[in-house]
Amino acid sequence: MKSLQFDFSTVRAVTFDAGGTLLTPHPSVGEVYAEILRGYDIIRNPLELESAFQSAFSSISKNPAVLDPDEREKDFWRQVVRETMKESPIPTSQFDNIFINMWDSFSHADRWRVFDGSHEILKTLRDRGYWLGVLSNWDQRLHSVLEETGLSDLVESVVISVEVGVEKPDSGIFRAAETMSGMPPDALLHVGDSRHHDLVGARDAGWSGILIRNDEGPADPPSIGRLADLIDVLPGPRSPAQEIV
């Protein structure tokens, strides 16, 4: 991999987005939804469900209508599931049970795949002296997913939007991670797969940012094709003595 034309020598702490960066649903959301629906004798096409889910998630993420502040986490996903199923609605009498089954299913590691090499990359960066964290637009289920996948053992903090009250790219969530790290903005780097939420959000907070393309999309800097390329970008934080020289 060609070296990025950016100076990350001041970086001493690295945060990672979760979905699309460290983790991905496995099998697909459409396949999981179809499997759960079959348990209620409801047959749906997994590919059609996946397409409907992607559309519903994108639409509701832009215009969420949270109805119950005390149920903020679940209410968003209720809206997504209802919108996903709008072409062939789930019977009202079954919806709540089916939704809870879908919600609980993605609370566990068996519905997620850790991208190849993620554990080793985090271990290497930690051994090189970097402070590591996860910074994600997610709900509290992320804690159990990270624990069950063994990723939580490799980071010092997990900052989740639902617990902070704001989402990336809002600088507030970056400030929360910054406080946990105890380091200034110019010492922090965020890695994620969304140009808007991750790269722009990090820059607006005064951090460095790297976009991970997962070998897709244009190689606009600063970006890497896959997470493993980060090893070449971050050789280790400079010591105070090195920074003075």
C-alpha positions in Angstrom: 0.0 0.0 0.0 1.3 3.5 -0.9 1.9 5.7 2.1 -0.8 8.3 2.8 0.3 11.8 2.2 -0.8 12.9 5.7 1.2 13.3 8.9 -0.1 11.1 11.7 3.0 11.5 13.8 1.1 13.4 16.6 -1.5 10.6 16.9 -1.5 8.8 20.2 -5.1 7.6 20.3 -7.3 5.8 17.7 -11.0 5.3 17.7 -12.9 3.0 15.4 -16.4 3.0 14.0 -18.2 -0.3 14.6 -20.6 -1.3 11.8 -18.8 -1.5 8.4 -15.4 -1.0 10.0 -14.9 -3.7 12.6 -18.2 -5.6 12.2 -20.8 -6.5 9.6 -24.1 -8.3 9.9 -23.8 -12.0 9.1 -25.8 -13.3 7.5 -27.4 -10.2 5.9 -30.2 -8.4 7.7 -32.6 -9.6 5.0 -31.6 -13.2 5.6 -32.0 -12.9 9.4 -35.4 -11.2 9.1 -36.6 -13.9 6.7 -35.4 -16.6 9.1 -37.2 -15.1 12.0 -40.4 -14.6 10.0 -40.3 -18.3 8.9 -40.6 -19.1 12.6 -44.0 -17.4 12.5 -45.0 -19.2 9.2 -44.5 -15.9 7.3 -42.5 -16.4 4.1 -40.5 -13.5 2.7 -37.7 -13.2 0.1 -34.4 -12.4 1.9 -33.1 -10.3 -1.0 -36.3 -8.2 -1.2 -36.1 -7.8 2.6 -32.5 -6.7 2.4 -33.3 -4.1 -0.2 -36.3 -2.9 1.7 -34.3 -2.7 4.9 -31.5 -0.6 3.3 -34.1 1.8 2.0 -36.0 2.0 5.3 -32.9 2.5 7.4 -31.6 5.3 5.1 -34.9 7.1 5.1 -35.7 6.8 8.8 -32.1 7.7 9.8 -32.5 11.0 8.0 -36.0 11.7 9.4 -36.4 9.8 12.7 -39.7 10.3 14.5 -39.0 9.0 18.0 -42.4 8.6 19.7 -41.3 7.5 23.2 -38.2 9.1 24.8 -38.0 6.2 27.3 -37.9 3.7 24.4 -35.6 5.7 22.1 -33.4 2.8 21.2 -36.1 0.4 20.3 -38.5 2.9 18.8 -36.1 3.8 16.0 -35.8 0.2 15.0 -39.6 -0.4 15.3 -40.0 2.3 12.7 -37.3 0.6 10.5 -38.9 -2.8 10.7 -42.4 -1.4 10.0 -41.1 0.5 7.0 -39.1 -2.6 5.8 -42.3 -4.7 5.9 -44.7 -2.0 4.4 -45.2 -3.9 1.1 -46.3 -7.0 3.0 -47.1 -6.0 6.6 -46.7 -8.3 9.5 -50.1 -9.0 11.2 -50.6 -6.6 14.0 -51.1 -9.4 16.5 -47.7 -10.7 15.7 -45.6 -7.6 15.2 -44.4 -7.0 18.8 -43.2 -10.5 19.3 -41.5 -10.6 15.9 -39.9 -7.2 16.5 -38.5 -8.3 19.9 -37.1 -11.4 18.3 -35.4 -9.3 15.6 -34.1 -6.8 18.2 -32.7 -9.5 20.5 -31.1 -11.4 17.6 -28.8 -8.6 16.7 -27.7 -8.3 20.4 -25.4 -11.3 20.0 -22.2 -12.1 18.2 -23.7 -15.0 16.2 -25.4 -12.4 13.9 -22.2 -10.4 13.3 -19.0 -11.2 11.6 -15.8 -9.5 12.7 -13.8 -8.3 9.6 -10.8 -10.5 9.0 -7.7 -9.5 11.0 -9.5 -7.0 13.2 -8.4 -8.6 16.5 -4.8 -8.8 15.3 -4.8 -5.2 14.1 -6.1 -3.9 17.4 -3.6 -5.9 19.3 -0.8 -4.6 17.2 -1.8 -1.0 17.6 -2.3 -1.5 21.3 1.2 -3.1 21.6 2.6 -0.1 19.7 1.4 2.2 22.4 -1.8 3.6 21.0 -4.9 4.3 23.2 -7.8 2.6 21.5 -11.6 3.1 21.6 -14.8 2.4 19.7 -16.9 5.4 18.7 -20.2 4.5 17.0 -23.7 5.5 16.2 -25.3 2.5 17.8 -27.5 1.5 20.7 -26.6 -0.3 23.9 -26.6 -3.7 22.2 -23.1 -2.8 20.9 -21.7 -3.5 24.4 -22.8 -7.2 24.3 -21.7 -7.6 20.7 -18.2 -6.3 21.4 -17.9 -8.4 24.5 -19.0 -11.6 22.8 -16.7 -11.0 19.8 -13.7 -10.3 22.1 -13.3 -6.8 20.7 -14.1 -5.0 24.0 -11.0 -6.6 25.6 -8.8 -4.7 23.1 -10.1 -1.2 23.6 -10.0 1.2 26.5 -13.5 2.8 25.9 -16.7 2.4 24.0 -18.6 5.6 23.2 -22.1 5.0 21.8 -24.4 7.7 20.4 -27.5 6.6 22.3 -25.6 7.0 25.6 -24.0 10.4 24.7 -27.2 11.8 23.2 -25.7 12.9 19.9 -24.6 11.1 16.8 -21.6 11.4 14.4 -20.9 13.8 12.8 -21.8 15.9 15.8 -18.6 17.0 17.5 -20.2 16.2 20.9 -19.7 12.5 20.5 -16.1 13.0 19.5 -15.6 15.2 22.6 -16.9 12.4 24.8 -14.3 10.0 23.4 -11.7 12.8 23.7 -12.5 13.2 27.4 -12.1 9.5 28.0 -8.8 9.4 26.3 -7.5 12.4 28.2 -5.7 13.7 25.1 -6.0 16.8 22.9 -7.8 16.8 19.5 -4.6 16.7 17.5 -3.6 13.5 19.2 -6.7 11.6 18.1 -7.5 9.7 14.9 -10.9 8.3 14.0 -11.2 5.4 11.5 -14.6 4.6 9.8 -16.4 3.7 6.6 -18.6 6.8 6.2 -17.2 10.0 4.7 -20.0 12.1 6.3 -20.2 10.6 9.7 -16.6 9.5 10.3 -14.2 11.5 8.2 -16.1 14.9 8.2 -17.1 14.4 11.8 -13.5 13.8 12.9 -12.2 16.8 11.0 -14.9 19.1 12.4 -13.9 18.0 15.9 -10.2 18.9 15.2 -9.2 15.2 14.9 -7.5 13.4 12.1 -9.6 10.9 10.2 -9.1 8.0 7.8 -11.9 6.6 5.6 -11.9 2.8 5.2 -13.3 1.8 1.8 -13.3 -2.0 2.3 -11.8 -2.1 -1.2 -14.8 -0.2 -2.7 -15.1 3.4 -3.9 -12.4 5.9 -5.0 -9.1 6.1 -3.2 -9.6 9.7 -2.2 -7.2 10.6 0.7 -7.0 10.1 3.5 -8.4 6.6 2.9 -7.3 3.0 3.0 -8.7 0.0 1.2 -9.1 -2.2 4.2 -8.5 -2.1 7.9 -5.2 -4.1 7.7 -3.6 -1.2 5.8 -3.8 0.8 9.0 -0.7 -1.1 10.3 1.4 0.7 7.6 0.0 4.1 8.5 0.5 4.0 12.2 4.0 2.8 13.2 3.6 4.0 16.8 3.1 7.2 18.7 6.0 9.5 19.1 7.3 10.0 22.6 7.4 13.5 24.1 11.2 13.5 23.7 10.8 12.7 19.9 8.3 15.6 19.5 10.8 18.1 21.0 13.7 17.1 18.7 
